[in-house]
Amino acid sequence: MDDHFNLDEDGMPFIHRISSEQIIYQSKKNKCKFIGKYVMGELLGEGSYGKVKEVLDTDTLCRKAVKILKRRKLRRIPNGEQNVEREIKLLQRLNHLNVIRLFEVMHNEEKQKMYLILEYCVSGLQELIESTPLKKFPIWQAHGYFCQLIDGLEYLHSQGIIHKDIKPGNLLLSTDGTLKISDFGVAEALDMFALDDMCQTSQGSPAFQPPEIANGLESFPGFKVDIWSSGVTLFNITTGKYPFEGDNIFKLFEKIGEGVFEVPEEVDPLLGDLLQGMLHKDPFQRSTLPRVRSHGWFAKKHPRNEPAVKIPPLRGDENRDMTVIESLECHHNYNTDDDDCSDSHYFTEHDVHAQRLQLELQQHMQQSSRSAPPSPGNTLPGCGIAAPFDFARSRRRDRWRGRFRIRKLSGCKQS
């Protein structure tokens, strides 16, 4: 019988309490997975339709992203399969700097999965906003993103496409900071012989819907829906608030239907005038894209008097390095010895807890450094934030899937 499992005086079993340092885990081997010519990396995000992971194109050695969709899951979502098919058809005909690009679609009939190979984006506006205390961008940074959004919208409308779900969560950023309009699941393509842009359906996010939809009109001008949602997005990224809020969707739609909102006093009057025009209750009096482009706030060159909001770390990685490298290293230097007890395979509960505390300390120091100037000579390169430890170098040295600090255990054997 095991030393930690004994019998008491009555012959009943009891369990001894043991130290966390005696609990030993084995790290999961990071096997290299391929989808066609693409090497799979780590998870980038997950939505209601499926997961998005990083991949490496073995032909071009370029980073890309793959959206993995399960047909069984799509069937459980109302209009799920139709929305995905619509998105694929639209993306295949679009080619613009500010619109996410679709490279390839692959199917696995055995697993009932679809793989959409997309342009790689390192982050999104929603993620950046949530990483800041005030939940907004400096005016000059928000202006740059908004100008790119208008460029992308002009292209979409010129192609007869209404996005219908413009919001920070659907505005992604490439590695060079270029804004990409994404998620065309509820978009609508107008008939090339249509006399106008009138639409009858909308499935966008409630907080970004215009009054004509909130009031239940049977038809409405589609291009003005994108103008309205772009105005709500601009309001959000410059003030950290929403023009209309409610405790539930019914109260939210009631306020949107009334169309009455207040621009915060600290907002520049020029910006306030632009917001009033884009968020006009009457869609036929609402600003058009040419009118937005010719507005004084849009054309103005804003001074960079505040530091930019930088892309936050992803799972402790400040630079968001390519995640497929570990898989490739494993693929070319794979060790098949199952009894190998090197320090890259085993770790304890104590190590897990220590690493968790270390990551929490790192996040706390990063948040503190955003509100205080960094100490000279003790900053992370290119970030401008205080760094009590060289976490980036430590992570590269102790690289493995679990990201925990490895502690060498002598005489370790797999049970």
N, C-alpha and C positions, 0 to 999 in steps of 0.2 A: 504493500500500500504506500502511496505517495507520502512524503514527509509532511506535507501541508494538509493532509486529510486523515484525522485520527478519530478514535472512539472515546467518549467520555466514560464516567463510572457506570452509567446505565446502559452502556453499549450503543448510544446514539452518536451518529457522526457529527462532527463540527469542523469548521474551516478556520485555519489560522489566518490572521491578517499579515500580509506581506508588504514589503516596501515597493514603491513604484519603480525603483531601480532594478528590481528582479523581474519585472514584466518586460519581455523582449518581443519586439516586432521585427518582421522581415520586410524590407522595402520591396514594392512591386517592380519587377523588371520592366523597363520602358521599351516595349517592343515597337519596332518600326512598322507602321501600317501604310499601305498604298491604296489610293483610289485612282485607277488608271495610271497616269504618269505623275500623279500628285502625291507627295509625302504628307501624311497627316501630322498636325501639330496639336497644341493645346486648345481648350475651349476659350472662345472670345466672348460669347454671350448666348443667351437662350431666351426665346420668345414663345408665344402661344402656338406658333406653327412648327417650330423645330429649333435645333441647335446651330450655332455658327462656330466653326473652328478655323484655325489658321492652317494653310497648306503651302507647300513649296512646289512650284512648277519645275520638274527635273529637266525640261528642255531649255527654259529661259533662265532658271534659277531666280525667278521673281516670287516675292511673297504674294499670296492671294488668299481669299477666304472661300470657304465652302458652307453653304446652307444645306443642312441635312434634314430632309422632310420624310416622314413616314406616312404612307398612304392610309394606313389604318387610323392614324391620328387625325389626318385631314378629313376623313369621312365623318368623324365625330364633331367637327367644327362646322357650324352653319356656313354654307357656301365656301368651305375651305378649299376643295379641289378647284372650283371655278375661279377663286381669287388667285390661286397659284398659277393656273394656266394663263389667266389674264396678265399677271405680272411678267411671266416668261415672254409672252408675245410682245408686250410693250417694250421690255428691255432689249429684246433682240433687234428692234428697229431704231433704238435711240443711241446717239453717239455725241456726247457733249462733256466738256470738262467738269461741269458741276452736276452731273447726273451719274449715279453709280453704274458701272459697266458690267454686263453679263458676258462672260467669255464662253461658257460651255454648259450644257445640261446633260447629265448622265443618269441612267436608270439601272437599278438592280432589281430585276423581277423576282429573284429568289427571296431577297430580304424585303421586297416591297418598299424600296427607298428611292428617293430622288436626290440628286446632288447638283446644286447650282453653284458653279464656280464663278465667283464675283471678284471685283476689284477689292484689294485689301484696304481696310480703313482702320486706323490705329485707335480711334475714339469717336465720340459723338458730343454734340453740344449739351445734351442732357447730362451726360456724365461729368462734363467740365463744370456745369452750373452747380451740380450737387456737391462738388468738391470744394466750393467756396463758401465762406461764412455768410455772405450777403446774397448768395444765390443769383448773382448777376455778373455780367462782364463789364470791364471798363468801356466807356463810350466808343473809343477808337477801335477796340476789338470787336464790339458788337456791330459797329458800322461796317467793318470789313466782311464779317459773315453775312450781314444783311444784303450787301451789294452782290455777293456771290449767289445768294438765294434768288435775288431778282433776275440775275443773268440766267440761272437755270430755269426759272419759271417762264421767262420770255421764250426760251427754246421749246419748252414743253407745250406752251400755248400755241406756238407757231406750228407745232406738229399736230395740233388738235387734241392734245391730251390734258385732261384735268386731273390733278393729283388727288385732291379731296382730303388729304390727311397730312398737311404741312404742320410740323411741330418740331421742337428741339430734339425729341427722341428719334426722329426720322432724318435728321441732318447730321451726317457723319463727316469725319475729317480724315484725309489721307495723311501719309507720313510727312508731307511738305506743307500741311495746313490748308489744303484745298477743300472747300466744302462740297459734299456730295449729297444730292437729294436721293433718298432711298425709299424702299417699301412702297411698291406700286400695287399692293394687293387690292385696294379699293378704288384705284384710279379708273377713269373712263376715257375711252378714245371716241371722239365725235366722228360721225359719218362724214366722209370727205365732201359730200354734197349737201350737208346740213346748212340750213339758212341762218341758224344762230347757235348759241352755246347752251341752250336750255337743257336742264337735266331734271330727272324725276326721282333719283335715289341718292342716298348718301350714307356711308357707314363709318365716317371719321370719328376721331376722339371728341367726346362731348364738350370739353372745355374750349375747343377750337372751332366749334360749329357756329355759323352765322345766324342772325335772327330769323331769316326766311326758313331755315330748317327747323330751328327751335319752335317756331310758330306753326309748323306743319304744313307749309305751302306745298301744293302738288307739283309745281315746277318752279325752277329758279335758274338764273344765269350761272353756269358752272365756273367760268373764269373768276367771277367775283367771290366765289367760295374760297378759292386759293388766295385772293387778295385779303380777305378777312382773316384767314388762319395765319397768313404771313404777318398781318398787323398784330395779332395776339402774340405771335412768336417774338416780334420786335419789342412789344410791351414787356414781355416776360424776361428777355435777356438783358434789357436795359434798366428795369426797375426791381427785378426779383419777385414780382407779383403777377397776378392775373387780373385783367380788367373786369372779369365777372367770376364770382365765386358763389357756391351754394353748398349747404350741408348734404344735399343729395342731388341726383340728376334732375329731379322735378323742379326744385328751387333754382338750380343752376340754369335750366332752360327758361324758367320764368324771368330771371334777370336778363339773360341774353335776349329774350324776346322783346323786353322793354327797350333794350339798346342804350341804356343810360349808364355811363361810367365816368369816373373821375381820374384825371391824370395827376400823379403826385406833384406837389409843389416844387420839389427839387429838380424836376425834369425840365430840360431846356425848352423854352417856348416854341422853337423851331421844330424840335422833335415832337412836342405835344400837338402841333398843327398837323404834322404828318400822320400821327396816330389817329387823330380825329377824322381825317379824310379816309384812312384805310378801314376804320371801324364805324363807318356811317351806317346807320340802321337800314336805310333804303339802298338796296344793291345797285339801283340804276343811278344813284348819286354818289356811290362809293368810288374812291379813286381807282383809276386804271393804272396798268403798269407804266405806260409812257408818262403819266402824270406823276407817279411815284419817282421815276427816274429823273424827272426834271425838277423835283422838289429841292429846296435849298439845303435841307439837312442831308439829303442823299449826295448832293454834289459837293458838299463842304468837306474840306480836309481837316480832320479832327486831330488835335495834338496828342501825342503819346505821353500824357502826364501821369499815368498810372501803370504799374507793372502788369504784364499780360497774365491771364489765367492759364497755367500750364497743364498739360495732360497729366492726370494723377497716376500713381503707380498701379500696376495690375499684378495682384498677388505678390506684392513686395518688390516687383521689378520696376525700378525708376525709368529705365530706358525702353521698356517693352521690347526686349530683344527677341529675335526669332526663336520660336519655341520648338521648331523641328530639328534644331541642331542636336539636342540630346537624343532624339530618336535615331538620327543618322549615326551618331557615335556608337549607340547601342547596336545598330545594324552592322557596322563594319568591325566592331570590336566585341562581339557578343561572346560571353563566357557561358558554356553549357554545363559547368560543374555545379550541380545543385547543392553540394556540400561546402561550397566556398563560403568562408566566414569572414571575408574582408570587410573593412569598416564601411563600405558602400552598400552593404546588404542589411545590417542589423542595427537597431536603435531601441532605446528603452522609453517607458512612459515618462520617466524623469526628463529625458531629452526633449520629448514632445512638449512638455509643460514649459521647459526653459526657452525653447524656440518661440512658443506662443507669446510668452512675456516679452521676448526680445522684439518681436514684430509689433506688439502693442506699444512698446517704448518708442520704436521708430516712427509709428504713426502719430504718437503724441508729440514728438519732437518736430515732425513736419508741420503739424497744425499750429504749434507754437511759433515756428519760424516764419509763418505767413504773416503774423501780426507784429513781429519784431525783426529788426535788421540782423543779419547773420554776423557772427564773430569773424574778424579778419583771419584768413588763413585756415578756416575750418568750415568750408562749404563744399557741397557736392558740385562737381564740374558741370557747368551749363545749367544749373538749377537755381543757384542763389539761395539755398536754404541750408540751415545749420545741420551738420552731420556729426554726432558724437562718435559714431563708429563708421568704418569703411564697409558698409553693408554690401555695396555692389561687388567689391573685390572678394568679400567673404562668400558671397553667393556664387561667384564664378569658381571659387576654389572648392566649395562643397556642393557642386552641382549634382543634383539627383532629383527624382520625381517629387518626393515628399517635401523638399525644401527645409528639412529639419537638420539641425547640427548633428553630425554623426560622432558617436563616441565609440572608440575601439574597445571591444570586449574580448578578453583573452579566453581561450579554451571554449569558444562558443560552438555548440553543435545543434543542428536542427533536430527537433524532436519529432 
